[in-house]
Amino acid sequence: MTTETSRLGRRIMTLFRPYRGQLALIMAIILVTSGLSVISALLIRTVFDSALFPYGESGPNLELLYWLVGVLVAIPIVSGVLNVTQTYLTNIVGNRVMQDLRDALFTHLQRLSLAFFTSTRTGEVQSRLANDVGGVQETITTTAASVISNVVVVCSTLVAMLILSIPLTVLSLLLVPVFVVLANRVGSRRRSARRETQISLAEMSAITQESLSVSGILLAKVFGRQQREIDRYRTENSRQVDLQVRQAMVGRSFFALTQAFFGISPALLYLVAGLELQGGSGEISAGTLVAFTTLQTRLLMPINQLLQVSVDVQSSLALFGRIFEYLNLRPQIVDAPDAIVLDPAQVHGEVALRDVYFRYGPSERDSTAPEPEDGDEANPDRGGWALRGISLTIEPGQLAALVGPSGAGKTTISYLIPRLYDVTSGAVCIDGYDVRKLSMASLASICGVVTQESYLFHASVRENLRYGRPEASYAEVEAAARAAYIHDRISVLAHGYDTVVGERGYRFSGGERQRLAIARVILKDPRVLLLDEATSALDTESERIVQRALDSLMRGRTSLVIAHRLSTIRAADVIFVIDGGRIVERGDHDELLAQGGLYARLYEEQFGGGEIEAHCADGVVLRSGRVARPSHSRVTEVAPGIMPTPELSPERIPPDAVGAS
C-alpha cells in the first residue's frame, strides 16, 4: 500500500469519527451475527454425528435432534432481525457521512476566492459535488460495514475450520494469497480507469452547463452552431461509454477465476477426504466433512467479497482523491484572527487606496502560477501588474468615477474594495480601517455592488430582492422596488412579487433585471456603493430609467462608478482617469476637459461628431447645448453643458412585455 493510499485511508476514516457510537453498535451486531453463523455450522456436525447417526446406537437421538433443530431454526431468525438492524444503522451512518461530505465540500467551495471560480469551469465544480460525491456513496454506505462483517466472518470461520481439520483448512486457503496480490493489481488498474471516467464526466457536465444554459443556447442559435455543440457532446459521450466499459471489464477475468476456484474447492475436499478414508489414515467423519464444507462456503464467499471490495475501494480512492483535492485548497481571502466588526450604521463611508500594487497571481487551484518577484513593487514596469501605485481618496457621500480605456484597471479597483481580491502591496481602507482587518461579513454589509450583468436566481421576485436582507418586510421590499422604478412592472405580473423570474432572470428584459438588481442593493442599504458599467449594455430607454433608479440608489452614499459612457459620470464630484494601472489624471469633468489630456481625448472620441450619447426623455443633448428632438418636436435651447433630466412618471416607464429586451 502506497503512502498516498494510506493517507487517503486515514482521512476517509476520520469522516466516521462523529459516529463512533453507532459504529460500535454495528460492530457488536456483526460480531453476534458472525458468531451465530459459526455456531450454526458447528451444530450441523453435532446433528449428523450425535443426533442423526449417534455412534454405537441403532437409531437417531430424537430428543437431542429436537433441541438442535430448534436452535438451528432460531439462529437464522435472530440473524435476520440483526441483519435488518445492521443494514438500517449502516445506511444511517453512511448517509450521514455523505451529508457531512457534501456539506463540507459545498461550504469550502463557498469560502474559496473569486480567483478560483474565474479559473474553473462551473460544470467541473458541479461534477465534483454530484458525480464524484455520488460515486463514493455506495462505498461509504455499504462497503465499510461489508468489510468489517466479512473480516469478522473470515476470522471466526477460520478458527472453526482449524478446529475441525487443519489439513483441509490449508488446502482451502492454498491460493488465497495469490488472489490477494492479483486483486491489489486489479484495484490499481480500476482506480486509474475510474479517475479517467470521472474526468470525462466532469467534461460532459461542463459541456452541458455551458451549452444548455440560456446564454449558451442563445449563442448557439444565433450563430447556427447547434451541430458543433451536438458533436462536442457526442464525442465526449462516446469517450465516456468506452471508459465505462473499460472500467467495468477491468478484473472481470480475475474474478471469474477466483469464483471458479471457490466453486471447485468443495469437490477437491471430497476427493481428499475420500483418499484419506481409502488409505485408512483418515479420521474425518461425515458430520465433520459436511460441517467443514458448510464453513468453507461461508469462508470463500466473504473472501471473494473482500477481494472485490478491495478493487472497488481502490476505484473509490480515485473519487476521494478528487474530492479531497478541492477540500485541500486553501482559501486566499479569509478573516484575520482579530477581525474587526463594524456597525454599518456607524460607517461614514470614506474609501481610500494607499499606494496599491496588484497583480492577478495564482488562484487556490493554480498553485504553479508565478508569484510577484522580489523588488517588483519598486519596478512596476516588470510585467503582470494590473495596478501600479494607485492612491486615491473618496470622501464620505461623494460620487467618484473611474474612467479609462479597457484593461486599464478600473474593474480591478472595484474588486479590491469589497475584498474579492487582496492587494499585492499597499492597502485599501474604509473609514481608515484596512479591509483585510475587517470581518468578511462586516465588509459585505458595508459594500453594495451593481455590475453590468445582473444575476438573478431561479426564484420569486421577492426572494431575489431579499437576498441580501432576508428579514426585510413586504413593505420594505415594495419601497425598494418603487425606488428602483420596477414596482409597476412587478405589479402587472401574474403573481406579482411571488412570480418566479426564470433561469438567470431571463423572463425580464435587460433593463428590468438591472432595476431588480438595483432594488436588491437599495434594500440592503450599503454605505459604500460600487457601480461597474451598470448601464453600458442597455438601450437608450432602459438606460434612462435605470439611471434614474441609480440616482435614487446613490443618494446619501459613497459611490464609485465605472463607466465607458462619459455622459453618465459628468456629475461626479471627482473623476479618476486610469491608464496602464496608474492614475494619470484626476478632477471634475470641467477640470479634466480643460487639461486636454486622456479624459479630454476620450471625451472627444465619444462625442467628436457633435452629439453627446446622453439621452433625455425628449431627445438627445447636442454638444452645443441644443436638444435634438424627434421630427414632430421643436428644438429647445438649454444652457451649454447642462443635460435636461425631466421627471419620469410611472406612465412614462415602458411596460415591456415579459421576455422583451
C-alpha positions in Angstrom: 0.0 0.0 0.0 1.5 3.3 -1.1 1.9 6.3 1.2 -0.8 8.2 -0.7 -3.3 5.4 -0.3 -2.5 5.1 3.4 -3.0 8.8 3.8 -6.3 8.7 1.9 -7.5 5.8 4.0 -6.8 7.6 7.3 -8.6 10.7 6.0 -11.6 8.7 5.0 -11.7 7.0 8.4 -11.9 10.5 10.0 -15.2 11.0 8.2 -16.7 8.3 10.5 -15.3 9.8 13.7 -18.5 11.6 14.8 -20.4 8.3 14.6 -18.3 6.2 16.9 -21.3 5.1 19.0 -23.3 3.9 16.1 -20.3 2.2 14.6 -19.7 0.4 17.9 -23.3 -0.9 17.9 -22.9 -2.0 14.3 -19.7 -3.9 15.2 -21.4 -5.6 18.1 -24.2 -6.8 15.8 -21.7 -8.0 13.2 -19.9 -10.0 15.9 -23.1 -11.6 17.2 -24.2 -12.4 13.6 -20.9 -13.9 12.7 -20.8 -15.9 15.9 -24.2 -17.3 15.2 -23.2 -18.3 11.7 -20.3 -20.3 13.0 -22.3 -21.9 15.8 -24.9 -22.9 13.1 -22.2 -24.7 11.1 -20.7 -26.5 14.2 -24.2 -27.6 15.2 -24.6 -29.3 11.8 -21.7 -31.6 12.8 -23.5 -32.4 16.1 -26.7 -33.1 14.2 -25.0 -35.6 12.0 -22.7 -37.3 14.5 -24.7 -37.2 17.7 -28.4 -36.8 16.7 -29.0 -38.5 13.3 -26.2 -41.1 13.4 -25.1 -41.4 17.0 -22.1 -43.7 17.5 -23.0 -47.1 18.8 -26.8 -46.6 18.7 -29.2 -48.1 16.2 -31.4 -45.1 15.7 -31.4 -41.3 15.9 -31.4 -39.4 19.2 -34.7 -37.6 18.7 -34.7 -35.6 22.0 -31.3 -34.1 21.1 -32.4 -33.7 17.5 -35.5 -31.6 18.6 -33.2 -29.3 20.6 -30.7 -28.9 17.8 -33.3 -28.3 15.1 -35.0 -25.7 17.4 -31.7 -23.8 17.8 -30.9 -24.1 14.0 -34.3 -22.6 13.3 -33.9 -19.8 15.8 -30.4 -18.8 14.6 -31.4 -17.6 11.1 -34.5 -15.8 12.5 -32.3 -13.9 15.0 -29.7 -13.3 12.4 -32.3 -11.9 10.0 -33.5 -9.4 12.6 -29.9 -8.4 13.4 -29.1 -8.0 9.7 -32.1 -5.7 9.2 -31.0 -3.6 12.2 -27.4 -3.6 11.0 -28.5 -2.5 7.5 -30.6 0.3 8.9 -27.8 1.6 11.2 -25.2 1.2 8.4 -27.3 3.3 6.0 -28.0 5.9 8.7 -24.3 6.3 9.3 -23.3 6.1 5.7 -25.8 8.7 4.5 -24.9 11.0 7.4 -21.2 10.7 6.4 -22.3 11.5 2.8 -24.3 14.5 4.1 -21.2 15.8 6.0 -19.0 15.3 3.0 -21.3 17.2 0.7 -21.8 20.0 3.3 -18.1 20.2 3.8 -17.3 20.4 0.1 -20.1 23.0 -0.7 -19.1 25.1 2.4 -15.5 25.0 1.4 -16.3 26.0 -2.2 -18.3 29.0 -0.9 -15.2 30.1 1.0 -12.8 30.0 -1.9 -11.9 33.2 -3.5 -13.2 34.7 -6.8 -9.9 33.7 -8.4 -10.7 30.0 -8.1 -14.1 30.4 -9.9 -12.6 32.5 -12.7 -10.2 29.7 -13.4 -12.5 26.7 -13.0 -15.5 25.8 -15.2 -18.8 25.7 -13.3 -19.6 22.2 -14.8 -16.5 20.8 -13.3 -17.3 22.1 -9.9 -20.9 20.7 -10.2 -19.4 17.3 -11.3 -17.3 17.1 -8.1 -20.4 17.7 -6.0 -22.7 15.4 -7.9 -20.7 12.7 -9.7 -17.7 12.3 -7.5 -19.5 12.5 -4.2 -22.3 10.4 -5.5 -19.8 7.9 -6.8 -18.4 7.2 -3.3 -21.9 6.9 -1.7 -22.1 3.1 -2.1 -18.5 2.7 -0.7 -19.4 4.8 2.4 -22.9 3.4 3.0 -22.2 -0.3 2.4 -18.5 -1.1 1.9 -17.3 -0.2 5.4 -19.9 -2.4 7.1 -19.3 -5.1 4.5 -15.5 -5.1 5.1 -16.0 -5.4 8.9 -18.6 -8.1 8.6 -16.6 -10.1 6.1 -13.4 -9.8 8.1 -15.2 -11.0 11.3 -16.8 -13.9 9.4 -13.5 -14.9 7.9 -11.7 -14.8 11.2 -14.4 -16.7 13.1 -14.8 -19.2 10.3 -11.1 -19.9 10.1 -11.0 -20.7 13.8 -13.9 -23.1 13.4 -12.3 -24.7 10.3 -9.0 -25.2 12.1 -10.8 -26.9 15.0 -12.4 -29.3 12.5 -9.4 -30.1 10.3 -6.1 -28.4 9.8 -5.1 -30.2 6.5 -8.5 -29.3 4.9 -8.1 -25.7 6.0 -4.7 -25.4 4.5 -6.0 -26.8 1.2 -8.9 -24.4 1.2 -6.6 -21.4 1.6 -3.8 -22.5 -0.6 -4.3 -19.9 -3.4 -5.8 -17.1 -1.4 -2.5 -15.2 -1.0 -2.1 -15.2 -4.8 -5.6 -13.9 -5.3 -4.9 -11.1 -2.8 -1.8 -9.9 -4.8 -3.7 -10.1 -8.0 -6.7 -8.2 -6.5 -4.3 -5.3 -5.5 -3.0 -5.0 -9.0 -6.5 -5.1 -10.5 -7.6 -2.4 -8.0 -4.8 -0.1 -9.2 -5.9 -0.5 -12.7 -9.6 0.0 -11.8 -8.6 3.2 -9.8 -6.9 4.6 -12.9 -9.9 3.8 -15.1 -12.3 5.3 -12.6 -10.3 8.6 -12.4 -10.4 8.9 -16.2 -14.1 8.2 -16.2 -14.8 10.9 -13.6 -12.7 13.4 -15.6 -14.8 12.6 -18.6 -18.0 13.0 -16.6 -16.8 16.4 -15.4 -16.1 17.4 -19.0 -19.6 16.3 -20.0 -21.1 18.3 -17.1 -19.1 21.3 -18.2 -20.3 21.0 -21.8 -23.9 20.5 -20.6 -23.7 23.5 -18.3 -22.2 25.8 -21.0 -24.3 24.8 -24.0 -27.7 24.2 -22.3 -27.7 27.4 -20.2 -29.9 30.2 -21.6 -26.9 32.1 -22.7 -25.3 29.1 -24.3 -28.4 28.1 -26.2 -29.0 31.6 -27.4 -25.4 31.9 -28.6 -25.5 28.6 -30.5 -28.8 29.5 -32.2 -27.8 33.0 -33.3 -24.5 31.7 -34.7 -26.1 28.5 -36.1 -23.6 26.3 -34.1 -26.0 23.8 -32.6 -24.4 21.0 -34.6 -21.0 21.9 -33.2 -22.4 21.6 -29.6 -24.1 18.3 -30.5 -20.8 17.0 -31.9 -18.9 18.1 -28.8 -21.3 16.3 -26.5 -21.4 13.2 -28.7 -17.6 12.9 -28.8 -17.3 13.1 -25.1 -20.3 10.8 -24.6 -18.7 8.2 -26.8 -15.5 8.5 -24.8 -17.5 8.1 -21.6 -19.0 4.9 -22.9 -15.6 3.5 -23.8 -14.3 4.4 -20.3 -17.3 2.9 -18.6 -16.9 -0.4 -20.5 -13.2 -0.4 -19.7 -13.8 0.2 -16.0 -16.5 -2.5 -15.9 -14.3 -5.1 -17.6 -11.1 -4.4 -15.6 -10.5 -7.5 -13.5 -13.5 -9.5 -14.7 -11.3 -12.4 -15.8 -9.6 -12.4 -12.4 -12.9 -12.6 -10.6 -14.1 -15.3 -12.9 -11.0 -17.3 -12.0 -11.5 -16.8 -8.2 -15.1 -17.8 -8.4 -14.2 -20.9 -10.4 -11.6 -21.9 -7.8 -14.0 -21.3 -4.9 -16.6 -23.4 -6.7 -14.2 -26.3 -7.3 -12.8 -26.3 -3.7 -15.6 -28.3 -2.1 -15.2 -31.1 -4.8 -11.5 -31.2 -4.1 -12.2 -31.5 -0.4 -14.5 -34.5 -1.0 -11.7 -36.1 -3.1 -9.1 -35.5 -0.4 -11.4 -36.9 2.3 -12.1 -40.0 0.2 -8.4 -40.6 -0.4 -7.7 -40.4 3.4 -10.6 -42.8 4.2 -9.4 -45.2 1.5 -5.9 -45.2 3.0 -7.3 -45.9 6.4 -5.5 -43.0 7.9 -8.3 -40.5 7.8 -10.4 -39.6 10.9 -12.9 -37.4 9.1 -16.4 -38.2 10.0 -19.4 -37.5 7.7 -20.5 -34.8 10.1 -17.1 -33.2 10.1 -17.0 -33.2 6.3 -20.5 -31.6 6.0 -19.7 -29.0 8.7 -16.4 -28.2 7.1 -17.8 -27.7 3.6 -20.5 -25.6 5.1 -17.9 -23.4 6.8 -15.8 -23.4 3.6 -18.7 -22.0 1.7 -19.2 -19.3 4.4 -15.4 -18.6 4.2 -14.9 -18.5 0.5 -17.9 -16.2 -0.1 -16.6 -13.4 2.2 -13.1 -13.8 0.9 -14.4 -13.4 -2.6 -16.4 -10.3 -1.5 -13.3 -8.9 0.2 -11.3 -9.3 -2.9 -14.0 -7.4 -4.9 -14.3 -4.8 -2.2 -10.6 -4.2 -2.3 -10.9 -3.5 -6.0 -13.9 -1.2 -5.5 -12.2 0.6 -2.7 -9.2 1.3 -4.9 -11.6 2.6 -7.5 -13.3 4.8 -5.0 -10.0 6.2 -3.8 -9.8 8.0 -7.2 -13.0 9.8 -6.4 -12.0 10.6 -2.8 -8.8 12.0 -4.2 -10.7 14.3 -6.5 -13.0 15.4 -3.6 -10.1 16.0 -1.2 -8.3 17.9 -4.0 -10.9 20.6 -3.6 -11.1 20.3 0.2 -7.3 20.8 0.3 -7.5 24.1 -1.5 -6.7 26.9 1.0 -8.9 30.0 0.7 -6.9 33.1 -0.1 -9.4 35.5 1.3 -10.1 34.8 5.0 -10.9 36.7 8.1 -8.0 37.9 10.2 -7.7 36.2 13.6 -8.6 39.6 15.2 -11.0 40.7 12.5 -12.9 43.9 13.3 -16.7 44.0 13.1 -18.0 47.5 12.1 -21.5 48.6 12.8 -22.8 49.6 9.3 -24.8 52.4 10.9 -21.6 54.0 12.3 -19.7 53.8 9.0 -19.1 57.2 7.4 -18.0 55.7 4.0 -14.6 57.1 3.3 -12.8 54.9 0.8 -9.0 55.2 0.3 -6.4 53.3 -1.7 -2.9 53.8 -0.5 -0.1 53.1 -2.9 -1.8 49.9 -4.1 0.0 47.5 -6.3 -1.9 44.4 -7.6 -1.4 41.6 -10.0 -3.5 38.6 -10.7 -1.4 35.8 -9.1 -2.3 32.1 -8.6 -5.7 31.0 -7.6 -6.2 28.4 -4.9 -6.2 25.8 -7.6 -3.3 27.1 -9.7 -0.5 27.0 -7.2 2.0 26.9 -10.0 1.2 30.4 -11.3 4.1 32.8 -10.9 4.2 34.9 -7.8 5.4 38.5 -7.8 9.2 38.7 -7.8 11.1 40.5 -5.1 11.6 44.1 -5.9 8.8 44.2 -8.5 7.0 46.9 -6.4 9.9 49.1 -6.9 9.9 48.4 -10.6 6.3 48.2 -11.7 7.3 48.0 -15.4 8.3 44.4 -14.9 5.2 42.8 -16.4 2.0 41.5 -14.9 0.8 44.4 -12.8 -2.8 45.3 -13.1 -2.4 48.3 -10.7 0.7 50.3 -10.1 1.0 52.6 -7.1 -2.7 53.6 -7.0 -3.5 56.2 -4.4 -6.9 57.9 -4.1 -9.5 59.0 -1.5 -13.2 59.2 -1.9 -14.8 61.3 0.8 -18.0 60.2 2.6 -21.0 60.8 0.4 -19.0 61.6 -2.7 -19.8 60.4 -6.2 -16.5 59.3 -7.7 -15.9 57.9 -11.2 -13.2 55.8 -12.7 -12.6 56.4 -16.4 -10.1 54.9 -18.8 -9.6 52.6 -21.7 -10.5 48.9 -21.5 -8.0 46.9 -19.4 -6.7 50.0 -17.6 -7.5 48.5 -14.1 -10.9 50.1 -13.3 -12.8 46.9 -12.5 -9.8 45.6 -10.6 -10.1 48.6 -8.2 -13.8 47.7 -7.7 -12.8 44.2 -6.8 -10.3 45.3 -4.2 -12.7 47.5 -2.2 -15.1 44.7 -1.2 -12.0 42.4 -0.9 -12.8 40.0 -3.7 -9.1 40.0 -4.1 -6.3 41.2 -1.8 -3.8 43.8 -2.8 -0.3 42.6 -3.5 1.1 45.6 -1.6 -0.3 48.8 -0.2 -3.7 49.0 1.5 -7.4 49.5 0.8 -9.2 51.3 3.6 -12.8 52.1 4.6 -13.0 54.8 7.3 -9.3 54.3 7.9 -9.6 50.5 8.5 -7.6 48.2 6.2 -10.3 46.0 4.7 -8.0 43.0 5.4 -8.6 43.7 9.1 -12.4 43.8 8.8 -14.5 40.7 9.0 -15.9 39.5 5.7 -19.4 39.7 6.9 -18.9 43.2 8.1 -17.4 44.3 4.9 -20.2 42.7 2.8 -22.7 44.6 4.9 -20.9 47.9 4.1 -20.4 47.5 0.4 -23.1 47.1 -2.3 -22.2 46.2 -5.9 -24.2 46.6 -9.2 -22.5 45.2 -12.2 -23.2 45.2 -15.9 -24.6 41.6 -15.7 -27.3 41.4 -13.1 -27.6 37.8 -11.8 -31.0 36.6 -10.6 -31.7 33.2 -9.0 -34.5 31.0 -10.3 -36.8 32.1 -7.5 -39.5 34.6 -6.9 -39.0 38.3 -7.3 -39.4 38.7 -3.6 -36.8 36.1 -2.8 -34.3 37.7 -5.2 -34.9 41.2 -3.8 -34.5 39.9 -0.2 -31.3 38.0 -1.0 -29.0 40.5 0.8 -31.5 41.1 3.6 -33.8 38.1 4.2 -35.6 39.7 7.2 -36.9 42.6 5.2 -40.6 43.2 5.5 -43.0 43.2 2.5 -43.4 46.9 2.8 -39.6 47.4 2.7 -39.3 45.2 -0.4 -42.0 47.2 -2.1 -40.4 50.5 -1.1 -37.1 49.4 -2.6 -38.8 48.3 -5.8 -40.5 51.7 -6.1 -37.2 53.5 -5.6 -35.7 51.4 -8.4 -38.7 52.1 -10.7 -39.6 48.4 -11.0 -42.6 48.2 -8.8 -45.1 49.0 -11.5 -43.6 46.3 -13.7 -43.8 43.7 -11.0 -47.4 44.6 -10.2 -48.6 43.6 -13.7 -47.1 40.2 -13.4 -49.5 37.3 -12.9 -48.3 36.6 -9.3 -46.7 40.0 -8.5 -43.8 39.7 -6.2 -44.2 35.9 -6.0 -43.6 35.5 -9.7 -40.6 33.2 -10.5 -38.1 35.2 -12.5 -36.8 32.2 -14.5 -33.3 31.0 -15.2 -30.9 33.9 -14.6 -34.0 36.2 -14.7 -34.5 35.7 -18.5 -38.2 36.4 -18.1 -37.3 40.0 -17.7 -35.6 42.4 -20.1 -32.1 43.6 -19.5 -33.3 47.0 -18.1 -35.8 45.2 -15.8 -33.1 42.8 -14.5 -30.9 45.8 -13.8 -33.6 47.6 -11.9 -34.3 44.4 -9.9 -30.6 44.3 -9.0 -30.7 48.0 -8.0 -33.7 47.3 -5.8 -31.9 44.5 -4.2 -29.0 46.8 -3.3 -31.4 49.5 -2.1 -33.0 47.0 0.2 -29.6 46.0 1.5 -28.8 49.7 2.2 -25.0 49.6 2.0 -22.9 52.6 2.9 -20.4 52.2 0.0 -21.7 51.6 -3.5 -19.8 50.2 -6.4 -21.3 50.5 -9.9 -19.4 48.7 -12.6 -20.7 49.5 -16.1 -24.2 49.2 -14.7 -25.9 50.8 -17.8 -23.4 50.1 -20.6 -25.4 47.1 -22.1 -28.8 48.8 -22.1 -30.7 50.6 -24.8 -31.4 54.3 -24.5 -34.8 54.0 -23.0 -33.8 51.4 -20.4 -30.6 53.3 -19.6 -32.7 56.4 -18.9 -34.9 54.5 -16.4 -32.0 52.6 -14.8 -30.0 55.8 -14.5 -32.9 57.4 -12.6 -33.0 54.3 -10.3 -29.3 54.7 -9.8 -29.8 58.3 -8.8 -32.1 57.0 -6.0 -29.6 54.4 -5.0 -26.6 56.7 -4.8 -28.3 59.4 -2.8 -26.5 59.8 0.5 -23.9 57.1 -0.1 -20.3 57.0 -1.1 -20.4 55.9 -4.7 -17.7 54.7 -7.1 -18.9 54.5 -10.7 -17.1 52.8 -13.6 -18.4 53.8 -17.0 -17.2 53.9 -20.6 -20.0 56.3 -21.4 -18.7 59.5 -20.1 -22.1 61.1 -20.3 -23.1 59.0 -17.3 -20.5 60.4 -14.9 -20.5 64.1 -15.8 -22.0 65.0 -12.4 -19.3 63.1 -10.5 -17.6 65.0 -7.6 -14.2 63.6 -8.7 -13.1 61.6 -11.7 -10.0 59.4 -11.7 -8.6 58.6 -15.1 -6.8 55.3 -15.1 -4.4 54.1 -17.8 -2.0 51.2 -17.6 -2.8 50.6 -14.0 -2.0 54.1 -12.9 -4.0 57.3 -12.1 -2.9 59.7 -14.8 -5.5 62.4 -14.2 -8.0 63.5 -11.5 -10.5 66.2 -11.2 -14.1 67.0 -12.1 -15.5 67.0 -15.6 -14.7 70.6 -16.5 -11.2 70.5 -15.0 -10.3 67.4 -16.9 -11.6 68.8 -20.2 -9.5 71.9 -19.6 -6.4 69.8 -19.0 -6.7 68.4 -22.6 -5.3 65.0 -21.5 -6.6 61.5 -21.8 -10.0 62.3 -20.5 -10.5 65.1 -23.0 -9.3 62.8 -25.8 -11.7 60.0 -24.7 -14.5 62.6 -24.5 -13.7 63.9 -27.9 -13.7 60.4 -29.3 -17.1 59.7 -27.9 -18.7 63.0 -28.8 -16.5 64.2 -31.6 -19.4 64.0 -34.0 -21.1 66.9 -32.1 -23.6 64.8 -30.2 -23.4 63.5 -26.7 -24.6 60.0 -26.0 -26.7 61.2 -23.2 -30.4 60.8 -23.9 -33.1 62.5 -22.1 -36.9 61.9 -22.3 -37.4 64.3 -25.2 -34.3 63.9 -27.3 -30.5 63.9 -27.5 -28.4 66.7 -26.0 -26.1 68.1 -28.6 -22.6 69.3 -27.7 -23.7 72.8 -28.5 -26.3 72.5 -25.7 -29.2 72.1 -28.1 -31.6 69.2 -27.7 -32.3 67.3 -30.9 -35.9 66.2 -30.5 -37.9 63.9 -32.8 -39.1 65.4 -36.1 -42.5 66.3 -34.7 -41.0 68.3 -31.9 -39.2 71.6 -31.9 -35.6 72.0 -30.7 -35.3 73.5 -27.3 -32.3 75.6 -26.2 -30.7 74.7 -23.0 -27.6 76.1 -21.3 -24.4 74.6 -22.7 -23.2 71.6 -20.8 -26.5 71.2 -18.9 -28.4 67.9 -19.6 -32.2 68.2 -19.1 -33.5 65.4 -16.9 -37.3 65.6 -16.8 -39.2 63.8 -14.2 -40.3 60.3 -15.1 -43.8 59.4 -14.1 -44.8 55.7 -13.8 -46.8 56.2 -17.0 -43.6 57.1 -18.9 -41.9 53.8 -17.9 -42.5 51.3 -20.8 -44.4 48.2 -19.6 -42.1 45.9 -21.7 -43.7 42.6 -22.4 -42.3 39.6 -20.5 -39.1 38.5 -22.1 -38.7 41.7 -24.2 -35.3 43.4 -24.3 
